[in-house]
Amino acid sequence: MGLGGISIWQLLIILVIVLLLFGTKRLRNLGSDLGNAVKGFKKAVSDSESKPEEPQKLEAEKKVIEGEAVKEEDKNKS
């Protein structure tokens, strides 16, 4: 007995049917697309883990700019 009660011969027959239906080229493309999707997912997860540190850096580097707010009307009057 193999996986879930399916023997190795049944798995081979299913594999042959899938190859006949889709062809090797389409399956190869599907495999590479799946691999790229997994790589992209891993990269996004690792990037999201490193991003929370960046806002803390920015808060530490904040600078206060002193100035005075003046309305345009008041500028034109003077």
C-alpha positions, -999 to +999 in steps of 0.1 A: +000+000+000+012+035-008-001+069+000-037+068+014-043+033+001-031+040-034-005+016-047+026+027-067+011+013-099-020+035-096+002+065-090+022+057-121-010+054-142-023+087-129+011+103-138+010+089-173-026+103-178-015+137-165+015+137-189-008+128-218-033+155-210-010+184-203+023+175-220+058+178-206+063+214-218+032+227-200+041+208-168+076+222-169+063+257-172+039+250-144+067+238-122+089+268-129+060+292-122+053+274-090+090+276-080+091+314-088+059+319-067+074+301-037+106+322-041+086+354-042+066+344-012+098+336+008+113+370-002+081+389+008+080+371+042+117+379+049+112+415+038+082+420+060+102+407+090+129+433+085+106+463+078+094+470+113+129+482+122+129+510+096+101+532+111+119+532+145+150+545+128+130+573+112+114+583+145+149+586+161+161+609+132+131+633+134+141+669+134+119+698+146+117+727+121+107+759+138+088+785+118+057+807+118+025+801+099+013+832+080-018+834+059-015+845+023-039+874+030-015+887+057+015+885+034-003+905+007-013+933+032+023+940+044 
